[in-house]
């Protein structure tokens, strides 16, 4: 849902990062968390 809000804000409303930083921050945190879990699972799978 964050991606949709950011995309609409940028393309349809011309909003900048100042208005969309909460959604961008949430997407970054979720992405980093998922990447961390994937790396941890991969290390377990390799070992």
C-alpha distances in whole Angstrom, upper triangle without the diagonal:
4,5,5,6,9,10,11,12,14,16,16,17,18,17,18,17,19,16,13,14,12,9,11,13,10,9,13,14,12,13,17,17,16,19,21,21,21,24,26,26,27,30,31,31,33,36
4,5,5,6,9,10,11,12,14,15,15,16,14,15,13,15,13,10,11,9,5,7,10,7,7,10,12,10,12,15,15,15,17,20,20,21,23,25,26,27,29,31,31,33,35
4,5,5,6,8,10,11,12,13,15,15,14,14,13,16,14,10,12,11,8,8,11,10,7,11,13,12,12,15,16,16,17,20,21,21,23,25,26,26,29,31,31,32,35
4,5,5,6,8,10,10,11,13,14,13,15,15,17,14,11,14,13,10,11,14,13,11,14,16,15,15,19,20,19,21,24,24,24,27,29,29,30,32,34,34,36,38
4,6,5,6,9,10,10,11,12,11,12,12,14,11,8,11,11,8,10,13,12,11,14,16,15,16,19,20,20,22,25,25,26,28,30,31,32,34,36,36,38,40
4,6,5,6,9,10,10,10,9,9,9,11,9,6,9,10,7,7,11,11,10,12,15,15,15,18,20,20,21,24,25,25,27,29,30,31,33,35,35,37,39
4,5,5,6,8,9,10,10,11,11,14,12,10,12,13,10,10,14,14,12,15,18,17,17,20,22,21,22,25,26,26,28,31,31,31,34,36,36,37,40
4,6,5,5,7,9,9,11,13,15,12,10,14,14,12,13,16,16,15,18,20,20,20,23,25,24,25,28,29,29,31,34,34,35,37,39,39,41,43
4,6,6,5,6,5,8,10,11,9,7,11,12,10,11,15,15,15,17,20,20,20,23,25,25,26,28,30,30,32,34,35,36,38,40,40,41,44
4,6,6,5,5,7,9,11,10,9,12,14,12,12,15,16,15,17,20,20,20,23,25,25,26,28,30,30,31,34,35,35,38,40,40,41,44
4,6,6,8,10,12,15,13,12,15,17,15,15,19,19,18,20,23,23,22,25,27,27,27,31,32,31,33,36,36,37,39,41,41,42,45
4,6,8,11,14,16,14,13,17,18,16,17,20,21,20,22,25,25,24,27,29,29,30,33,34,34,36,38,39,39,42,44,44,45,48
4,5,9,12,13,11,11,15,16,15,16,19,20,20,22,24,25,25,28,29,30,31,33,35,35,37,39,40,40,43,45,45,46,49
4,7,10,11,10,11,14,16,15,15,19,20,19,21,24,25,24,27,29,29,30,33,34,34,36,38,39,40,42,44,44,45,48
4,7,8,6,7,11,13,12,13,16,17,17,18,21,22,22,24,27,27,28,30,32,33,34,36,38,38,40,42,43,44,46
4,5,6,7,9,12,12,11,14,16,16,17,20,21,21,23,25,26,27,29,31,31,32,35,36,37,38,41,41,42,45
4,5,5,5,9,10,8,10,13,13,14,16,18,18,19,22,23,24,25,28,28,29,32,33,34,35,38,39,39,42
4,6,6,9,11,10,11,14,15,16,18,20,20,21,24,25,26,27,30,31,32,34,35,36,38,40,41,42,44
4,6,8,9,10,12,13,15,16,18,19,20,22,24,25,26,28,30,31,32,34,35,36,38,40,41,42,44
4,6,6,6,9,10,11,12,14,16,17,18,20,21,23,24,26,27,29,30,32,33,35,37,37,39,41
4,5,5,6,8,10,10,12,14,15,16,18,20,21,22,24,25,26,28,30,31,33,34,36,37,39
4,6,5,6,9,10,11,12,14,15,17,18,20,21,23,24,26,27,29,30,32,33,35,36,38
4,5,5,6,9,10,11,12,14,15,16,18,20,21,22,24,26,27,28,30,32,33,34,36
4,5,5,6,9,10,10,12,14,15,16,18,20,21,22,24,26,27,28,30,31,32,35
4,5,5,6,9,10,11,12,14,15,16,18,20,21,22,24,26,27,29,30,31,33
4,5,5,6,8,10,11,12,14,15,17,18,20,21,23,24,26,27,28,30,32
4,6,5,6,9,10,10,12,14,15,16,18,20,21,22,24,26,27,28,30
4,6,5,6,8,10,10,12,14,15,16,18,20,21,22,24,25,27,29
4,5,5,6,9,10,10,12,14,15,16,18,20,21,23,24,26,27
4,6,5,6,9,10,11,12,14,15,17,18,20,21,22,24,26
4,5,5,6,9,10,10,12,14,15,16,18,20,21,22,24
4,6,5,6,9,10,10,12,14,15,16,18,20,21,23
4,5,5,6,9,10,11,12,14,15,17,18,20,21
4,5,5,6,9,10,11,12,14,15,16,18,20
4,5,5,6,9,10,10,12,14,15,16,18
4,5,5,6,9,10,11,12,14,15,17
4,5,5,6,8,10,11,12,14,16
4,5,5,6,9,10,10,12,14
4,5,5,6,9,10,10,12
4,5,5,6,9,10,11
4,5,5,6,9,10
4,5,5,6,9
4,5,5,6
4,6,5
4,6
4
